[in-house]
Amino acid sequence: MLGGSVAGLLAARVLADHAEEVMVVDRDELAGGPAERKGVPQGRHVHGLLARGLEEIERLFPGITAELAADGGEIADPGVDLHWYVGGARKPPAEIGNGIASTRPFLEAHLRRRLTALPNVTAVRGRVDHLTATGGKVDGAVLEGSAGATEGERLRGDLVVDCSGRTSRADAWLGALGYEAPPRRSVNVELGYATRLFPRQPDDRLDGARGILSITEEPDRFRGSVAFAVEAGRWIVTVGGYHDDRPTLDPDDFSSRLAADPAVALRQFADRDDALTDVVTFRYAASVRRDYHRCKRLPAGFLAAGDAVASFNPIYGQGMTSAALHAAEIGAYLASGATVLEPAMSYFRRLSSVVDSVWTLSTTADFRLSHVTGDRPKGLWMTHRLNDLYTRATLRDADVHRLFLRVLNLQARPELMARPDHLVRAWRAAHRPLPGIAPRAR
Ligand SMILES: Cc1cc2nc3c(=O)[nH]c(=O)nc-3n(C[C@H](O)[C@H](O)[C@H](O)COP(=O)(O)OP(=O)(O)OC[C@H]3O[C@@H](n4cnc5c(N)ncnc54)[C@H](O)[C@@H]3O)c2cc1C
């Protein structure tokens, strides 16, 4: 397993049911409790796990939800415990099942602890430099040499899975073995995040909720702000903006964005002087997918999963849940009697359908923003009309909001939103008057 982050940990858990020995290799030290890691710089920003993601993780590690809760993770229904605002108007509550709000290092540490407790799993520290292959089959990886060494340690394996994230070097690794790089698609979103942590008393709520997600859409300016209760008595507060409106490291910029947020309860973070951390930022340039299913030739013994296959605009919070679904596809592939002696084309074909749903959801929404460039999905205008309808309807009707959340949480396929009975309900709801709107900041 190349990469021991969320995708690598979940895929390794699946492999542990099928292999005598599973080795997880990561450039970072994987031992120990929750800690920020160089290899996962996004880990300092808000990281909600969707309801479908928690379901999948619980299936792989039975009892982990209770463990996360016992250690302070906020097990919360995103439709009820999280309040959703669009332009200051709140969507009605809609139950969909629990996800989790915690910091990213906390979630990773729990997954890691459970995985490495398995007798046939080991974690190794090292940066993968290239892959090795014999007779059309990948059979291992070579780590970068330590100081003075020209070549690092060679690791052997029957199956190599690339889970090294969005900066994966698989294109070069496959190229060096004489294979084509998978075709790439990208959508340049130019998103920026800025985040701070604040102290929280155990009973603190925001507007009665354990989290708030607020979106402000103005002509040509789209902003989002999020505050989630997380473990160890803290709020994680992230603000986001695009292109030339990306947040900066300046604490005044952070505060002024929150002061202007139409969700009144978020404004308290603008005035607080008790932040536990400085502002940290993240620049997310583009959503990228590698279409392995379109490769004409691939070596046997090689799979890929997680962000190494597809990385999406993080505002939809779907990355870790996608990684869990990819792990499930690896399980289905191995259970189907597949052999590591043949290229895993059927795995990559099935995976592309999992990726398609998420990719279409996130990229069609992104193309609403005029600065966004890239591979435009087909039927964009129609999807935009559908999105507009659902945005209006979800503010007015709890059942429509539930359907929308189930799609967003990857519990239901996006096509369901276009089913005639759902369309009629959404259309009727969209034409009802809107419940009261909170006053805007001046
Ligand atoms: C700002 C931001 C916010 C996000 N918020 C959310 C959210 O709210 N909810 C959500 O579900 N998702 C979110 N995501 C997406 C989420 O972070 C990823 O989808 C998820 O981490 C998938 O992880 P991965 O394991 O595929 O890759 P990564 O988490 O990027 O991990 C890659 C791993 O590979 C290792 N590695 C890399 N190269 C090598 C090498 N050559 N040799 C050895 N090891 C290597 C790294 O050290 C790292 O451990 C967010 C992403 C960003 C950027």
The ligand as an SDF file (V2000), in Angstrom:
LIG
                    3D

 53 58  0  0  0  0  0  0  0  0999 V2000
   -8.5240   21.8310    2.2570 C   0  0  0  0  0  0  0  0  0  0  0  0
   -9.1780   20.4790    2.1500 C   0  0  0  0  0  0  0  0  0  0  0  0
  -10.2900   20.1680    2.9270 C   0  0  0  0  0  0  0  0  0  0  0  0
  -10.9020   18.9390    2.8130 C   0  0  0  0  0  0  0  0  0  0  0  0
  -12.0390   18.6760    3.5360 N   0  0  0  0  0  0  0  0  0  0  0  0
  -12.6200   17.4680    3.4410 C   0  0  0  0  0  0  0  0  0  0  0  0
  -13.7840   17.1610    4.1960 C   0  0  0  0  0  0  0  0  0  0  0  0
  -14.3420   18.0030    4.9010 O   0  0  0  0  0  0  0  0  0  0  0  0
  -14.2960   15.8980    4.0890 N   0  0  0  0  0  0  0  0  0  0  0  0
  -13.7300   14.9540    3.2830 C   0  0  0  0  0  0  0  0  0  0  0  0
  -14.2170   13.8270    3.2250 O   0  0  0  0  0  0  0  0  0  0  0  0
  -12.6410   15.2130    2.5510 N   0  0  0  0  0  0  0  0  0  0  0  0
  -12.0760   16.4440    2.5970 C   0  0  0  0  0  0  0  0  0  0  0  0
  -10.9640   16.7060    1.8560 N   0  0  0  0  0  0  0  0  0  0  0  0
  -10.4210   15.6550    0.9700 C   0  0  0  0  0  0  0  0  0  0  0  0
   -9.5630   14.6840    1.7660 C   0  0  0  0  0  0  0  0  0  0  0  0
   -8.5050   15.3480    2.4170 O   0  0  0  0  0  0  0  0  0  0  0  0
   -9.0060   13.6020    0.8340 C   0  0  0  0  0  0  0  0  0  0  0  0
   -9.9500   13.2140   -0.1010 O   0  0  0  0  0  0  0  0  0  0  0  0
   -8.6120   12.3890    1.6290 C   0  0  0  0  0  0  0  0  0  0  0  0
   -7.5590   12.7450    2.4650 O   0  0  0  0  0  0  0  0  0  0  0  0
   -8.1940   11.2290    0.7190 C   0  0  0  0  0  0  0  0  0  0  0  0
   -6.9910   10.8950    1.0610 O   0  0  0  0  0  0  0  0  0  0  0  0
   -5.9150   10.0150    0.3380 P   0  0  0  0  0  0  0  0  0  0  0  0
   -5.5430    9.0160    1.3420 O   0  0  0  0  0  0  0  0  0  0  0  0
   -6.3280    9.5790   -1.0090 O   0  0  0  0  0  0  0  0  0  0  0  0
   -4.7520   11.1070    0.1090 O   0  0  0  0  0  0  0  0  0  0  0  0
   -4.0120   11.9910    1.1780 P   0  0  0  0  0  0  0  0  0  0  0  0
   -4.8140   12.1970    2.3710 O   0  0  0  0  0  0  0  0  0  0  0  0
   -3.5330   13.2040    0.4440 O   0  0  0  0  0  0  0  0  0  0  0  0
   -2.7580   11.1190    1.6060 O   0  0  0  0  0  0  0  0  0  0  0  0
   -1.7170   10.7360    0.7550 C   0  0  0  0  0  0  0  0  0  0  0  0
   -0.7080    9.9610    1.6160 C   0  0  0  0  0  0  0  0  0  0  0  0
    0.3200    9.4700    0.7670 O   0  0  0  0  0  0  0  0  0  0  0  0
    1.5820    9.7560    1.3630 C   0  0  0  0  0  0  0  0  0  0  0  0
    2.5410    9.8620    0.2370 N   0  0  0  0  0  0  0  0  0  0  0  0
    2.4790   10.7250   -0.7970 C   0  0  0  0  0  0  0  0  0  0  0  0
    3.4760   10.4730   -1.6670 N   0  0  0  0  0  0  0  0  0  0  0  0
    4.1840    9.4150   -1.1560 C   0  0  0  0  0  0  0  0  0  0  0  0
    5.3200    8.6880   -1.6060 C   0  0  0  0  0  0  0  0  0  0  0  0
    5.9640    8.9790   -2.7650 N   0  0  0  0  0  0  0  0  0  0  0  0
    5.7560    7.6670   -0.8230 N   0  0  0  0  0  0  0  0  0  0  0  0
    5.1430    7.3480    0.3620 C   0  0  0  0  0  0  0  0  0  0  0  0
    4.0560    8.0210    0.8160 N   0  0  0  0  0  0  0  0  0  0  0  0
    3.5790    9.0280    0.0600 C   0  0  0  0  0  0  0  0  0  0  0  0
    1.3800   11.0420    2.1360 C   0  0  0  0  0  0  0  0  0  0  0  0
    2.3060   11.1950    3.1840 O   0  0  0  0  0  0  0  0  0  0  0  0
   -0.0430   10.8380    2.6610 C   0  0  0  0  0  0  0  0  0  0  0  0
   -0.0520   10.1510    3.9000 O   0  0  0  0  0  0  0  0  0  0  0  0
  -10.3660   17.9620    1.9250 C   0  0  0  0  0  0  0  0  0  0  0  0
   -9.2410   18.2580    1.1530 C   0  0  0  0  0  0  0  0  0  0  0  0
   -8.6790   19.5150    1.2290 C   0  0  0  0  0  0  0  0  0  0  0  0
   -7.5190   19.8300    0.3190 C   0  0  0  0  0  0  0  0  0  0  0  0
  1  2  1  0
  2  3  1  0
  2 52  2  0
  3  4  2  0
  4  5  1  0
  4 50  1  0
  5  6  2  0
  6  7  1  0
  6 13  1  0
  7  8  2  0
  7  9  1  0
  9 10  1  0
 10 11  2  0
 10 12  1  0
 12 13  2  0
 13 14  1  0
 14 15  1  0
 14 50  1  0
 15 16  1  0
 16 17  1  0
 16 18  1  0
 18 19  1  0
 18 20  1  0
 20 21  1  0
 20 22  1  0
 22 23  1  0
 23 24  1  0
 24 25  2  0
 24 26  1  0
 24 27  1  0
 27 28  1  0
 28 29  2  0
 28 30  1  0
 28 31  1  0
 31 32  1  0
 32 33  1  0
 33 34  1  0
 33 48  1  0
 34 35  1  0
 35 36  1  0
 35 46  1  0
 36 37  1  0
 36 45  1  0
 37 38  2  0
 38 39  1  0
 39 40  1  0
 39 45  2  0
 40 41  1  0
 40 42  2  0
 42 43  1  0
 43 44  2  0
 44 45  1  0
 46 47  1  0
 46 48  1  0
 48 49  1  0
 50 51  2  0
 51 52  1  0
 52 53  1  0
M  END
$$$$
